[in-house]
Amino acid sequence: MSTKKLYKDKLEIPKNVQVELDYNVIKVKGEKGEIQKKLNLPKIKIEKQDNIISFTSKYTSKREKRMVNTNKAHIKNMFKGVTEGFSYKLKICSGHFPMTVELKDKEIIIKNFFGEKVPRKSKILDDVKVTINGDEILVEGIDKEKTGQTATNLERATKIKNRDKRIFQDGIWITEKAGKPIRWQI
């Protein structure tokens, strides 16, 4: 007969960051702003004591450990977002037709992509700032998921199908993800 132990893990709250816990909703405030997120913690208890967030589970199974570590990573991303923020850099590449990219309210409009008459559109999510400077686009925000999704929406808006990717490299491509340059693979 195997007995399962109590599983505990903790995460330290950085300076200049305030955390509020309300059951499984966590609010994080910092220099750059505030993020609120609902965490999925069915069998895990989460508590805040002084400057430490502790996770407790009755069982030490792999599933509970994975859930704790996933939610710890989400909270760490929230800490980084409210202190430093996240930025994604994209490059506009137009080799065949001169493409025009412009910002309008909460949308980015891509005109003359491969000579198309109807402009393509990409959505900008809430709390995300987009700036266009020549052939570079900068996407900034405090929520990593929303910032990354906005950058991905831009890249997907110019996706090419049924053409050779080695020849037709037109589009908008992510060159830097959350401050880290990416390697290109075709």
Beta strands, then each sheet from edge to edge (+ up, - down):
strand 1: 7-12
strand 2: 18-22
strand 3: 25-29
strand 4: 34-38
strand 5: 44-49
strand 6: 52-57
strand 7: 86-93
strand 8: 100-104
strand 9: 107-111
strand 10: 120-123
strand 11: 128-133
strand 12: 136-141
strand 13: 171-177
strand 14: 180-181
sheet 1: 1+ 6- 5+
sheet 2: 2+ 3- 4+
sheet 3: 11+ 12- 7+ 13- 14+
sheet 4: 8+ 9- 10+
end
